[in-house]
Amino acid sequence: MKIRPFSALRPASNDLARRIASLPYDVVDTAEARALAGDPLSFYHVVRSEIDLPEGTEARDPAVYARAKDALGALVSGGSLVQEEAPSLYLYRQTMGGVSQTAVVACCSIDDYASGTILRHEKTRKDKEDDRTDHILATRAHTGQVFLCYRDDGKIDGIVAAERAAAPMFDFTAEDGVGHAVWRVSPAGAAALASAFAAVPRAYIADGHHRSAASFRSGSELRAAADPSTRRPDDPAADPGADWFMACLFPASQLRILPYNRCVRDLNGLSSRDFFKAALARGFSAAAVSSPENIPTSSCALLLPEGWYRLSWPLSDAQAADPVQSLDVTRLQEDLLAPVLGIGDPRTDPRIYFVGGIRGTAELERDVASGKAAAAFAMHPTGIGQMMAVADAGAMMPPKSTWFEPKLRSGLLVHRF
């Protein structure tokens, strides 16, 4: 795969990095972003710019994207974000609970995305693609990184370890306790990394399918409109432009996937007893448990108002051999949620919603106790190997199959073109 250095917009100091950095746009809703954006320098004003417009402003209102452009421009004109003089690669380390993961931050090619060198494992929604495409075109920037991973490579590990021996540009702990550190890679290190990644056959989108699709769409649109004589794709000193998008590339073994839990608002007219009878009739087995901890594969922890239960299901040889059909989230959806609860499309059915594993099972208990949910399903986390196997097969995972933690912070590095 191809990677290129870029001249990042980045905070002018470590203190400004701490003040500016925000969670990704799709991790918080408008109300949460508004509550978190108390600092006028917060990057929420760029990635969730509707927080600075009157309440009730439509999400796709052109004013939202104009406001994002102005907010980014204000951070630059005010000196809070500064442009790196020379194109560089960067390293980004996150530390959570004493465990670290370190990415190479680079620009990746939209052509690698189109050709399948960068592999997808989830479908995207057009409305969400449209939103991020308009955001990129309005700001002329990639304001959030795409989260990619690759199978571990000892050569890349060695280069990264050597470059991390230098002092970082930023090193701070955010309000949620996650540590963030960024290094600028030396020119020699950048050349070595570009060479090493050229031997990596494929990368996988771990998180950021809509950002990837929007980067491809915006880049393709701007490429088609550009004067060919102005393009310098082979000039390492030139800005990579919209043909390239900003990504964090992590070795797969360092990544942590948490479960993505399911909640349903009703039992499709069934009592708890009748729901159990329907599940048992479909080959499921159930047993009361005191807590949802230590959930094995081919099972989940089911919460009803009566308490927690271990719900398990059989897996045929054919299902076990199929990278999608063997997933716990697939079996739950196809064997229980659809046929018993009538939830045919979990992407669009308002009777189901999803709770990221970082929120824990306590949130599931609160929702069932309050009546917000009639039942909750605490899932075993999908494995990184399972995710890559699905992508390698050219298949798609069910929606909300993986929840990666910690989340990348936006605003530490921006690719402006």
N, C-alpha and C positions, 0 to 999 in steps of 0.2 A: 504494500500500500504506500501511497505517497503522503508525505507531510511537508509543510513549509513553515518557516519562521514568519512572524509578523510583528509590526511595531505597535505594541499594545497601548491602549489608553489604560492607565492604572492610577490608583490613588497616589498622591504626592508624598505621603508619609505613612508610617505604621498606624498612628492614631487615626488618620483619615481612612485608612483601610478598614479599621474596626467600625468606624461610624458609617461608612458607605455600604459595606457588604450587606446583602439581603438574601433571603431564601429565594429560590426560583419562583417565577411568576405563577406556576401551576401548582405550587404546594400550599398556597394561601388563597383564600377568596378575598373579595374586595373589602369586606368588613374587617377581616383579620389584618390585611395589609394596611388599612387605615389606622388600626390600633397600634401596629408595630412601627409605623413610619413617623414617630414623634420627632426624630432628628431631621431637619430640613435637608441634610445631605444624604439621607437614606436612599439607596438605589430602588426602593419600592416606588419612588416618584417617577422612575423611568420605566420599570417593568410592569407596574400596576398603576399607570398614570391616571386612571379614572378616579383615583382617590382624591385628586385635586380638582375634580370637576363636580358640579352639583349632583347630589344624590338622585338616582333615577336616570342618569345619563346612560344611554344604550351602550353596551359593551363594544359594538362595532361602529360607534359614532366616529366620523373622521376627526372630531375634536380630541378623542382619546389618543390617537397616533400623533397629532400635532403637538399635544401636550407632552408626550414622551420625547419627541424631538427637542422641544424647548428645554425640558428638564435635563436631558443629556448635555445639551449645549451650555446650560447654566453651570453644570459641574466643571466643564472644560474652561469656560470663560472666567469662572471664579477661581481657577487654579486648584480646585480639589482633585480633578483628574488631569494628568499630564501625559503627553505623547512620548513614548520611548523614541530615542533618536534613531536607533538602528533596529532592523528586524531581528527578532530573537525567538528561540523556544523558551519555555518556562517549565518549572516543576511546581506542582501544587500538592502539598501534603495535608491530609485531614487526620485528626486524632480524636477518637471517641472511645471513652471507656478504657483508655490505655492501649488501644489498638489503632495502628496507623495504616493508611493507604496513600500511595504517592502516584500521581499521574504526570505524564508528559503533556503539556498544553501546547497545541500546535494548530495550524490550519490544515484541514483535510479537504480533499477534492470532491466537488459535487459529481464529478465523473466517476469516482470510486463508489459513490452512493448509487449512481444510476446503474453501474455495471454489476453491483452485488459484491464488490470487494468489501464494502461496508454493509453488513447484513442486518435486516430488520427481523423482528419476531412478533410485532403487533400491528394490527390495522390502525389507521388513523381516521379521524373524523374531519370532513371537509371544513366545517365551521371553525374548528380549532386551527387547521392549517391556514385558512384564510386570515385568521386573527394574527398569527405570528408572521405570515408573509407581509401583511400590511405594516406590522411593527418594524420589520427589517427594512422595508422599502422607505418608510417614513424617516427612520433614524439613520439610515445608511450605516447600520452597525449590527453586529451579532453581539447582543448584550448579555446573553447567557450561553454557557458552554453546553455542547452535546456530550453526554456521558457515554463513552465508548470503552470497551474492554477488548483484550486480546489474550491468546494463550501465552502463558509465561515464556519469556525468552531470557536466558542467562546473560547474553551480550547486552541487551537493553538494561537489565538489572545492574550490571557492572557500571555502565555509563552513568545511570541515575545516581548510584551510590557515590561515585566520584564527584559528581556535580553538587551533591548535597553537602559535601564537606565545606563548601563556602558558606558565608553568612547569608541568610535569607533577606530578601527585600522586605517582606512582611512576616510577622509571627505574632499572632494574638489568639486569644480565646474569646469566642462569641458568647452571647448571653445564655445560650443553651448548653454551654460547657464544651462545645466542640472546638478543637484547636485548628487553626488554619495558618499555613506557612507557604510562601511563594518564593522561588528562586529564579533568577535569570540565568539561563544556560550559557556557558561560554561559547564563542564561535566554533572552537574545535569540538566541543561537546555536541553542539547542534549539528555539525556535519556528520559526526559519528552516529548520532541518533537517526538522522535522515537515512543514512546508509543501512543501519540496522533495521529500521522499519520497512525499507524497500524489500526486505526478505520476509516480512510478515505477510502471509497470504490473504488474511482477512481480519477485519475487526467487527465487533458486534455492538449494536446500539443497546446499551443497558437501560438508559433512560434518556428521553428526549426525542421520541419518534416524531412528534409534531414540529419540534425545532429543526430536525433534520429535513423533513419534507418541505418545510417553509424555506429553509436555506436553499434547497435544490430549486424550488419554484422561483424564488426571487433571483437567484443567481442565473437561472436559465433565461428569465425575462430580461435582465440587464445585459446578459451576454448577447442576446438577439438584437438588442437595441444599440449596442456599442459599435463604434467605428473600429473595424478589425485592425487598422494601422496603429491604434493606440494600445493594443493588448501586448503585454510583455510577459507571457507565461513562464519563460525560461530565465528571466532576470531575477537572481536571488535578492537583489537590492530593491526590487519593485514590490509595492504592496500587493499581496495575493489577490485582492479584490473580491468581488462577490462570487467568483468561480470557486472560492474556498470558504469554508466555514470553521469557526473555532470549536475545538473539541478537547476534552480531557481523556487521555488514553491510559487506562489502568490495566496492570496485569490481573488476570482473572482471579488468581488465588488470593488476592488481597481483599476482594470485595465481600461485603456482607449483605445477604438478602434476608429481609424480615418477611413474615407472612403478610398476605393481603386478605384480611378477613371480610366476611360477607354478612350483611344484615338484611332481613326481609321484613316488610312492614305488616304483612298478614300471612296467614296460613292457607290462603285460597279457600276460605270457608270451612276449613277442617278444624276440629278440636285437636288439642295436643295428642290425645289418645288415638284419634283417627289418622293423624299425621304419622305417628309411629307405626300403626298398622299398615299404612300405605308403603312406608319405607321398608318394613320387614318383608312385605310382599314382593318388593323389587330386589330382594337379596341382601339388604343391609342388615347389620346386627347392631344392637345398642345395649349399653350398660351404664348405669348411673355411676358418676365419678364425683369426687369431692372438689376437684379443680381442673382447669383446662391445661395444666402443664404437661410437658413431655409428650406431645402429640406425635405419634409415629406416622409414617407414610401410609397411604391407603386408608386413612381415617381422618376425622376431624373431631373437634369438641363442639357439641351442639348445646346451646343455651336456650332453654325455655323458661317461662316464669316459675316452673316447678324445680328448676335447677340445671346442673351440668350433666351431660351424657357423652360417652364416647361412642361415636357413630363410625362404623367401619363398613367397607364394601369389598366384594371380590374383584379380582383383576384377572382377566383371561390371558392366556399366553399371547394372543394376537394383540391385545391392548398393551401388555407389558413390553412388547417389541416395538411399539409405535411411540415416537417421542412426544406426540400431542395427546394421544389417547391414554397414555400412562400417567399423565399429570393429575394430581389430586383435584385441581380446580376444574379440569375437564370432566372427570367422573362425577363430581358433585353436581355440576351443571347439567350434564346429559342424563344422569340416572335419577336425579332427585328434584332439582330446582325446576327443570323444564317439565317433566312428565307429572310430577305430583303438585308442585306449587304454581305451575302455569307460567313460569318466567322464561319465555322463549328467547329473548334477546337481552342479555344483561347490560348491553351498551345503552339501551334506550328505555328499558322498562323502569318506570318510576317506583315500582314496588320493591326494588332491590337497591342497596347502596353499599359502599365499600369503605372499610376503615383500615388505614395503614397500620402495620405492626408496631410502629414506634409509639402509638397511642396505648398499646397494651390491651389486655382483655378487660381491664376495669371499665373502659369506655363501652364495651359490649354489655357489661353488666348494668351500667347506668341506663343505656338505651332500652334494654328489655324491661328493667324495673320501672322506667317512666312510661312505658307503652309506646315509645317511638318505634321500637322494633318488636315484632311478635316472636322472632327467633333470631339467633346469631350463630354463625359458624366460624370458629377459630381454626384456622388452617395451619397445616405443616408448611414451612416455607419451601418454595420452589428452589431447586439447586441451580448454581451457575452453570454446571455441566448440562443440566436439562435445558436451560435457556439456549445454550450454544447448539445443542443437538437439534432443537426445533429450527433454529435459524439455518443450520447447515443443511437440513432437509428441505429448505425452501418453504417451510410451513409457518403458520401463525399460531401464537398462543391465545387462549381465551383472554378477554380484557381483564385488567387488574390481576395479573398473575404474579407480579414481582414488586416488591417495595425495597428499594435500595436506601441504605443509611450508612454514613451521614449524607445529607444533601449538599450538592455543590453550592457555593455562595456566588451570587451574581455581583458584578461591579468590581471585583478584584482585578480582572483582566477583561478588556473589551476590544473586539476587532472592529475597527471603524474603517470603512472603505470609500 
